[in-house]
Amino acid sequence: MKCANCLWAITYTADSGLTCYLCPPGMFFVKDCSQDYETAVCSPCPNGHYKAIYGKADKCQPCSSVCPNTNYESPADQPEIITANCTSTTDIKCECKPGFWREGVFHGMCRRSKLCEEGHGVKALATGNADTICEPCEPGQTFSNKSSASEKCQPCTKCDALMYVGRACQPKRDTECILLSTLFTTESTTSPNTQESHNTLYLGIGLGLGALVFAGVVIISLVWWKRNHAARSSSKDQHSSSESTHSSESDLGPTSKNDGFNAMSETSTLNGGHNILSNLSCPVESDHCISGPSVDRGILKKEKDNTLSQSMMDIYCDVMLSVGAIIRSNEVVGTGFRVGKQYIVTARHVVMEIIDPRKCGAQIFSKLKEASIVFTDNPLDPSAMHYNFNAESFYFDKDLDFAILEIAHTDGMLPKKLTLRKEPFNRVDTVSLIGYGHPGNPNKHFENSCQIIDINSRAIDIAHTVFRQNIDIFREGLLQTYDRSMVDNGYQGYESQHLILMHCFMEHGASGSPILACVNPSAGIVEVVGVLTRGFPEFYFCLDKRHKNYLPDNCRFEAGSRMESIHERMTGLPNEMMADLFG
């Protein structure tokens, strides 16, 4: 049966013109098939070797003998252990030992779990991909007097009725309770010397209480006097101000009978025939604006908190190292990021720029060998390490516009693989991007807090209105090499359930960038929730420079394929490969 509409590339065209199926995982290529749409002649991987995906590779990869975190200086003290042996389709699998966690949220170095120091308790225990999370103990409520990787802050002891508080509870120590019998004793059990010392104590307490009462009376008297004095001064000022105002009004003459505010409004009206102040979206500054409910948020407070803590910045910086530029002929054609053992995710149309640059339908997969990915800040740095692609092992999907490429040869220096999220992520309203599409700088950029756009929002309605009002202008400004039907399509496809619609700043070169979301802020978990693939409306990129000005920036949207949709589309792949990519 022919496979013209397969969802992934599992066939190839032999030199004889026959279409052959690629060798499945666990087998390497020997020779081409002898009949159309038959599997190529393949041979099983020898012991100690594996092959994880369909391909035409003529040999299998050697199995790893040790985990990546092997401690060669002290083999007996390994932070990581082998949990599954190598098979013909998978390499060995490793996990951090108890008491360790894998750095960041990715499969990196195994680190020993952090101890929460005195005055701090454990908020969340270390897990496979997250270190211990500590929180300060609350003064007067909880305490911790030792360092621990497992204990929470303990509640402070409450002294009962027969005790008094010797020392109050602090974050690093518990309450010290002392029996009242040690302070108040009966005459029959008290020696003369003890009684004398107690009398001295009682005298001291009495003098102290007397001093406190006297100080309180003095303070209350001062406050009462200041308030009365301020009230009298305010009354005088108001009387003086009233006289001054009446005097000023009389000086203005019959042409101006308004107070200062209305006089300003009238002056503004002269400049264009309407009241400028009445059109302001915010009222002029008043006591209510300063002392109202918003004062706790700060006068210059933003509506949304998009700040990042140092730990979150460290996580995003770590992620940034795993994002690279895809290079062809010393030119950046897109962005990609590392996943799985040695794979790169990008947009399909980025790969088409490599294998079919003239867009004539002749896809030459061997050109993948000439392309590479670099993970440096400057993608054209002459000293950058280039990782070339395997021309015989890849996965494309046209509908979702994503691709997975395999790095031909690894050197043990690849950055960490990113975590792909296969579950929905609808709890967030912003995402972040990392890529090479900044219009003013060719280097790698991190774009934080890109607003997700709801397909039923007013922003979409406004964009459609602007498009309809200017459709003839857009048709006129379309470059000659494009058909006008492209403009007629408008925003077609934006409502697809497989897309994440958003506003971002990066443009050409950013295709294939990972769309990142902090899915668990308290644990610092950042995952890839999509792949940047396109912009709306598509015709904008085919307009001449002058006509692009007719489409405001807020009427342009960027979109990416949801990772949950990508995962669903790839469910036909071998379980081992799915576990490698999404595990």
C-alpha positions in Angstrom: 0.0 0.0 0.0 1.3 3.4 -0.9 1.9 5.9 1.8 1.5 9.3 0.1 0.1 11.0 3.2 2.2 9.5 6.0 2.6 11.8 9.1 6.3 11.2 9.3 9.1 10.4 7.0 9.7 6.6 7.0 10.4 6.2 3.3 13.1 7.2 1.0 13.8 7.1 -2.7 16.7 4.8 -3.7 19.1 5.5 -6.6 17.1 2.9 -8.7 14.0 5.1 -8.3 12.2 2.6 -6.0 10.5 3.9 -2.8 11.8 1.9 0.2 10.8 1.9 3.8 13.6 3.0 6.2 15.1 0.5 8.6 13.1 0.4 11.9 14.6 1.0 15.3 17.0 -1.7 16.4 18.2 -2.4 12.9 20.8 -0.8 10.6 20.8 -0.4 6.8 22.4 -3.0 4.5 21.1 -2.2 1.0 18.1 -0.8 -0.8 14.8 -2.7 -1.4 14.3 -4.6 -4.6 10.6 -3.8 -5.0 8.6 -0.6 -4.7 7.4 0.1 -1.2 9.2 -2.6 0.5 11.5 -2.3 3.5 15.2 -1.9 2.8 17.4 -4.8 3.6 18.3 -4.3 7.3 20.3 -6.1 9.9 19.8 -6.2 13.7 22.1 -4.1 15.9 24.9 -6.2 17.4 25.2 -6.7 21.1 26.2 -3.5 22.9 24.7 -1.3 20.2 21.4 0.4 19.6 19.4 2.5 17.1 16.4 4.5 18.4 14.6 5.7 15.3 13.8 4.9 11.7 16.7 5.6 9.4 19.2 4.6 6.8 22.2 4.7 9.1 24.7 1.9 8.2 25.7 1.2 11.8 24.2 1.4 15.2 25.3 3.6 18.1 27.5 2.0 20.8 25.7 1.7 24.2 27.0 3.8 27.0 28.8 1.9 29.7 28.4 4.4 32.5 26.0 7.1 33.4 26.8 10.7 32.5 27.5 11.7 36.1 30.1 9.0 36.7 32.6 9.9 39.4 35.8 8.5 38.0 37.9 9.7 41.1 35.7 7.7 43.5 33.8 5.0 41.7 32.2 3.7 44.9 30.5 7.0 45.5 28.4 7.5 42.4 25.5 10.1 42.4 23.8 8.3 39.6 22.8 4.7 39.0 21.8 2.6 36.0 18.1 1.7 36.2 17.7 0.0 32.8 20.2 -1.7 30.6 20.9 -0.9 27.0 18.6 -2.7 24.4 18.7 -2.8 20.6 16.5 0.4 20.5 17.5 2.3 23.7 20.6 3.3 25.5 21.1 2.7 29.2 18.8 4.7 31.5 20.1 6.4 34.6 18.6 8.1 37.7 20.0 10.1 40.5 20.4 8.2 43.8 18.3 9.1 46.8 19.7 12.2 48.4 20.5 13.7 45.0 18.5 15.6 42.4 19.1 16.3 38.7 20.2 19.9 38.2 17.5 22.4 37.1 14.5 20.8 35.5 16.6 19.0 32.9 18.7 15.9 32.7 22.0 17.4 33.8 24.3 16.8 36.7 23.1 15.0 39.8 23.6 17.3 42.8 23.4 16.5 46.5 20.1 17.8 48.0 20.5 21.1 49.8 20.1 21.4 53.6 17.9 24.1 55.0 19.9 26.0 57.5 18.9 27.0 61.0 15.9 29.4 61.0 14.6 27.8 57.8 12.5 24.7 57.2 11.8 22.5 54.2 8.9 23.8 52.1 9.3 21.0 49.4 11.5 17.9 49.5 14.0 17.4 46.7 12.6 15.4 43.7 14.1 13.9 40.6 14.4 17.3 38.9 14.2 19.8 41.7 16.4 20.6 44.7 15.1 21.1 48.2 13.0 24.3 48.6 13.5 26.1 51.9 11.4 28.8 53.5 12.2 31.1 56.5 10.4 30.3 59.8 7.9 32.9 60.9 9.0 34.8 64.0 6.9 34.0 67.0 5.1 31.2 65.1 7.6 28.6 64.0 11.3 27.8 64.4 14.1 25.4 63.3 17.2 25.0 65.4 19.1 22.6 63.0 20.1 22.2 59.4 18.0 19.5 57.6 17.0 18.4 54.1 13.7 16.9 55.4 12.3 18.8 58.4 9.8 21.6 58.2 9.7 24.6 60.6 8.3 23.5 63.9 5.5 25.3 65.7 6.6 27.4 68.7 5.8 26.1 72.2 3.0 27.9 74.0 3.6 28.4 77.7 0.8 27.1 79.9 -0.9 28.9 82.8 1.7 27.9 85.3 4.6 29.3 83.3 5.8 32.6 82.0 7.9 33.4 78.8 11.5 33.6 79.7 12.6 34.1 76.0 10.3 34.6 73.1 10.3 32.2 70.2 12.6 33.2 67.4 13.2 31.5 63.9 16.4 29.7 65.3 15.1 28.8 68.8 11.9 27.7 70.5 10.1 29.5 73.3 11.7 29.3 76.8 9.0 28.7 79.4 9.8 29.2 83.1 7.7 27.9 86.0 6.0 30.7 88.0 7.1 28.9 91.2 10.7 29.9 90.6 9.6 33.5 90.8 6.8 33.6 93.4 7.5 31.5 96.5 5.7 31.3 99.9 7.1 32.8 103.1 7.5 29.4 104.7 9.8 28.2 102.0 11.8 31.4 101.4 15.0 32.2 103.2 15.7 35.8 104.5 18.3 36.3 101.8 15.9 35.0 99.1 13.1 37.1 100.4 15.3 40.2 100.4 16.3 39.6 96.7 12.6 39.1 95.8 11.7 42.4 97.5 14.4 44.0 95.4 12.9 42.4 92.3 9.4 43.6 93.2 10.7 47.1 93.8 12.4 47.1 90.4 9.2 45.9 88.7 7.1 48.6 90.5 9.5 51.4 89.5 9.6 50.1 85.9 5.8 50.0 85.6 5.6 53.5 87.1 8.0 54.8 84.6 6.0 53.3 81.7 2.8 54.9 83.0 4.4 58.3 83.3 5.9 58.1 79.8 2.5 57.1 78.4 0.8 60.1 79.9 3.5 62.5 78.5 3.2 61.0 75.0 -0.7 61.2 75.0 -0.5 64.9 76.1 2.0 65.8 73.4 -0.2 64.1 70.7 -3.3 66.0 71.9 -1.5 69.3 71.9 0.0 68.8 68.4 -3.4 67.9 66.9 -5.1 71.0 68.4 -2.3 73.2 67.3 -2.5 71.7 63.7 -6.2 72.2 63.6 -5.9 75.9 64.6 -3.2 76.4 62.0 -5.3 74.7 59.3 -8.2 76.9 60.1 -6.1 80.0 59.7 -4.6 78.8 56.4 -8.0 78.1 55.0 -9.3 81.5 56.0 -6.3 83.1 54.4 -6.6 81.0 51.3 -10.3 81.9 50.9 -9.5 85.6 51.1 -6.7 85.2 48.6 -9.0 83.3 46.2 -11.7 85.9 46.4 -9.1 88.6 45.8 -7.7 86.7 42.8 -11.2 86.3 41.3 -11.8 89.9 41.6 -8.5 90.7 39.8 -9.5 88.4 36.8 -12.4 90.6 35.9 -15.7 89.7 34.4 -14.2 87.4 31.6 -13.1 84.7 34.1 -15.3 83.6 37.0 -14.0 80.0 37.3 -11.6 78.6 39.9 -8.1 77.4 39.0 -9.0 73.9 37.7 -11.8 75.2 35.4 -9.6 78.0 34.2 -7.0 75.4 33.1 -9.7 73.4 31.3 -10.8 76.5 29.5 -7.3 77.3 28.5 -6.9 73.8 27.1 -10.1 74.1 25.2 -8.6 76.9 23.2 -6.1 74.5 21.6 -8.4 72.6 19.2 -11.9 73.3 20.4 -12.4 70.5 23.0 -11.6 70.0 26.6 -8.3 68.1 26.7 -8.5 67.3 30.4 -11.9 65.6 30.0 -10.4 63.1 27.5 -7.7 61.9 29.8 -8.1 58.2 30.8 -6.9 58.9 34.4 -8.1 61.8 36.7 -5.7 64.5 37.7 -3.8 63.7 40.9 -5.9 64.0 44.0 -5.9 62.8 47.6 -8.0 59.8 46.6 -5.4 58.7 44.0 -2.6 58.8 46.5 -4.3 57.5 49.6 -6.9 55.1 48.1 -6.8 51.3 47.9 -3.9 51.3 45.4 -1.4 53.0 47.7 -0.3 49.6 49.1 0.8 48.6 45.5 2.9 51.7 45.1 2.3 54.8 43.1 4.3 53.5 40.1 3.1 49.9 40.4 2.6 47.9 37.2 -0.6 46.1 36.6 1.1 42.7 36.3 4.1 41.3 38.1 6.5 39.9 35.5 9.6 40.1 37.7 12.0 37.2 37.9 13.8 36.0 41.0 17.5 35.1 40.8 16.8 31.4 40.9 14.3 31.8 38.0 16.8 33.8 36.0 19.4 31.0 36.6 16.9 28.4 35.3 16.1 30.5 32.1 19.9 31.1 31.6 20.3 27.3 31.8 17.6 26.8 29.2 19.1 29.4 27.0 22.3 27.3 26.6 20.2 24.5 24.9 18.8 26.8 22.2 20.8 27.2 19.0 20.8 28.8 15.5 20.4 26.5 12.5 23.0 27.5 9.9 23.1 27.0 6.2 25.9 28.5 4.0 26.9 30.7 6.9 23.4 32.1 7.2 20.9 31.7 10.0 17.7 30.1 8.7 16.0 29.5 12.0 16.2 28.4 15.6 16.3 25.0 17.1 16.6 23.4 20.6 18.1 20.2 22.0 15.7 17.4 23.1 16.2 13.7 23.8 19.6 12.0 23.5 20.8 13.8 20.3 17.8 15.5 18.6 16.9 19.0 17.6 13.4 20.4 17.3 12.6 23.2 14.9 9.9 24.3 12.5 9.4 22.3 9.3 9.6 25.3 7.1 13.1 26.0 8.5 14.2 22.6 7.3 12.5 23.2 3.9 14.8 26.2 3.5 17.7 23.7 3.6 16.4 20.8 1.5 14.3 22.9 -1.0 15.6 26.5 -0.9 14.1 27.3 -4.3 10.7 26.0 -3.3 10.3 24.0 -6.4 9.2 20.8 -4.7 12.5 18.9 -5.2 13.5 18.0 -1.7 17.2 17.0 -1.5 17.6 15.4 2.0 21.4 15.1 1.5 21.6 18.9 2.0 20.9 18.3 5.7 24.6 17.2 6.0 25.6 20.6 4.9 23.5 22.3 7.6 24.4 22.5 11.3 23.3 24.0 14.6 25.4 26.2 16.9 24.6 27.0 20.5 26.7 30.2 20.9 25.3 33.7 21.6 26.7 35.0 18.3 25.6 32.4 15.7 28.3 33.4 13.2 31.2 33.2 15.7 34.1 31.6 13.8 35.1 29.6 16.8 31.6 28.2 17.4 31.2 24.4 17.5 29.0 23.2 14.6 26.9 20.0 15.0 25.8 18.7 11.6 22.6 16.8 10.9 22.0 13.2 9.9 20.5 13.2 6.4 19.0 9.7 6.9 17.1 10.2 10.2 14.4 12.9 10.6 10.7 13.5 11.3 8.5 16.1 9.6 4.9 17.2 10.1 3.5 19.6 7.6 0.2 20.3 9.3 1.8 21.4 12.6 4.9 22.7 10.9 7.5 21.1 13.1 10.5 18.9 12.5 12.9 16.7 14.5 16.5 16.3 13.2 19.2 14.0 14.5 22.7 15.3 15.2 25.1 13.1 13.2 28.0 13.0 15.7 28.0 14.0 19.3 31.2 14.9 21.3 29.8 14.7 24.8 29.6 18.5 24.9 26.0 19.0 23.9 23.9 21.3 26.2 21.2 19.7 28.4 18.0 18.5 26.8 14.9 20.5 27.4 11.8 19.1 29.0 8.8 18.9 26.6 5.3 19.2 28.2 2.8 16.8 26.7 -0.1 17.9 29.1 -2.2 21.1 28.6 -0.9 24.3 30.2 -3.9 26.6 30.1 -3.2 28.0 33.6 -0.7 30.5 32.4 -1.4 33.8 30.5 2.2 34.6 29.4 5.0 32.6 27.8 8.6 33.2 27.0 10.8 32.7 23.9 14.5 32.1 23.3 15.8 32.5 19.7 17.7 34.4 17.1 15.0 36.5 15.5 15.6 39.9 17.2 15.2 42.6 14.4 17.9 44.8 15.8 20.5 42.2 16.9 21.5 38.9 15.4 22.5 37.3 18.7 20.5 34.9 20.9 17.8 36.7 22.9 15.4 35.8 25.7 12.0 37.4 25.4 10.0 37.2 28.7 6.3 37.5 29.4 4.8 37.3 25.8 1.1 37.8 26.3 -1.1 34.9 25.1 -4.0 36.1 23.0 -7.4 34.5 23.3 -9.1 33.8 19.9 -12.3 35.4 21.2 -10.6 38.5 22.6 -11.2 42.1 21.6 -7.7 42.2 20.2 -8.7 39.8 17.5 -11.9 41.8 16.7 -9.9 45.0 16.3 -7.4 43.2 14.0 -10.2 41.9 11.8 -11.7 45.4 11.6 -8.4 47.1 10.6 -7.9 44.4 8.0 -11.4 44.9 6.4 -11.0 48.6 6.3 -7.6 48.4 4.6 -7.9 45.3 2.4 -7.6 47.3 -0.9 -4.5 49.0 0.4 -2.9 45.7 1.3 -3.7 44.3 -2.1 -2.1 47.3 -3.7 1.1 46.9 -1.5 1.6 43.2 -2.2 4.9 42.5 -3.9 4.6 41.5 -7.5 5.8 37.9 -7.0 2.7 37.1 -4.8 -0.9 36.4 -5.7 -3.5 38.8 -4.3 -5.4 35.8 -2.9 -2.9 35.8 -0.1 -4.3 39.0 1.2 -7.9 37.7 0.9 -7.0 34.9 3.3 -6.5 37.5 6.0 -6.0 35.8 9.4 -7.2 32.4 8.2 -6.1 29.6 10.5 -5.6 31.7 13.6 -8.4 29.9 15.5 -6.8 26.4 15.2 -6.9 24.6 18.5 -3.3 23.4 17.9 -1.9 26.9 18.0 -0.7 29.2 20.8 -1.5 32.8 19.7 0.6 35.5 21.3 2.4 38.9 21.0 6.2 38.8 20.8 9.0 41.0 19.4 11.3 38.6 17.6 10.8 38.1 13.9 12.6 36.4 11.0 15.0 33.8 12.3 13.0 33.0 15.4 11.0 30.2 13.7 11.6 27.0 15.6 12.2 28.8 19.0 10.9 27.0 22.1 7.8 28.5 23.7 8.5 28.2 27.4 6.1 28.4 30.4 6.7 28.3 34.1 4.2 25.6 34.8 5.1 25.4 38.5 6.5 28.7 39.9 6.9 27.5 43.5 9.1 24.6 42.3 10.8 26.6 39.5 9.7 24.2 36.8 10.0 25.6 33.2 8.9 23.4 30.3 8.6 23.7 26.5 4.9 24.1 25.7 5.2 24.8 22.0 7.3 25.6 18.9 7.2 29.0 17.3 6.1 28.5 13.7 4.4 31.4 12.0 3.0 35.0 12.1 -0.5 36.4 11.4 -1.5 37.7 9.0 0.8 35.9 6.6 0.5 38.5 3.8 2.2 41.1 6.0 5.6 39.6 5.2 4.9 40.0 1.5 4.0 43.7 1.6 6.4 46.5 0.5 7.8 48.6 3.3 5.4 51.5 2.9 2.3 49.4 3.0 3.4 47.5 6.1 2.7 50.7 8.0 -1.0 50.4 7.5 -1.1 47.3 9.8 -0.4 48.4 13.4 1.8 46.1 15.5 -1.0 45.2 17.8 -2.8 43.7 14.8 0.0 41.3 14.2 0.2 38.0 16.1 2.8 35.2 16.4 1.8 31.6 16.7 3.3 28.3 17.6 2.2 24.6 17.6 1.2 23.3 21.0 3.5 20.6 22.4 0.5 18.6 23.5 -0.7 18.5 19.9 2.8 17.5 18.7 2.9 14.7 21.3 -0.5 13.5 20.1 0.6 13.5 16.5 3.7 11.5 17.3 2.0 8.7 19.2 2.7 6.3 16.3 6.4 6.4 16.9 8.2 3.7 18.9 7.7 3.9 22.6 11.4 4.1 23.2 11.8 7.2 21.1 8.7 8.9 22.7 10.1 8.2 26.1 13.4 9.7 25.1 11.8 12.9 23.8 9.0 13.3 26.3 10.2 11.3 29.3 
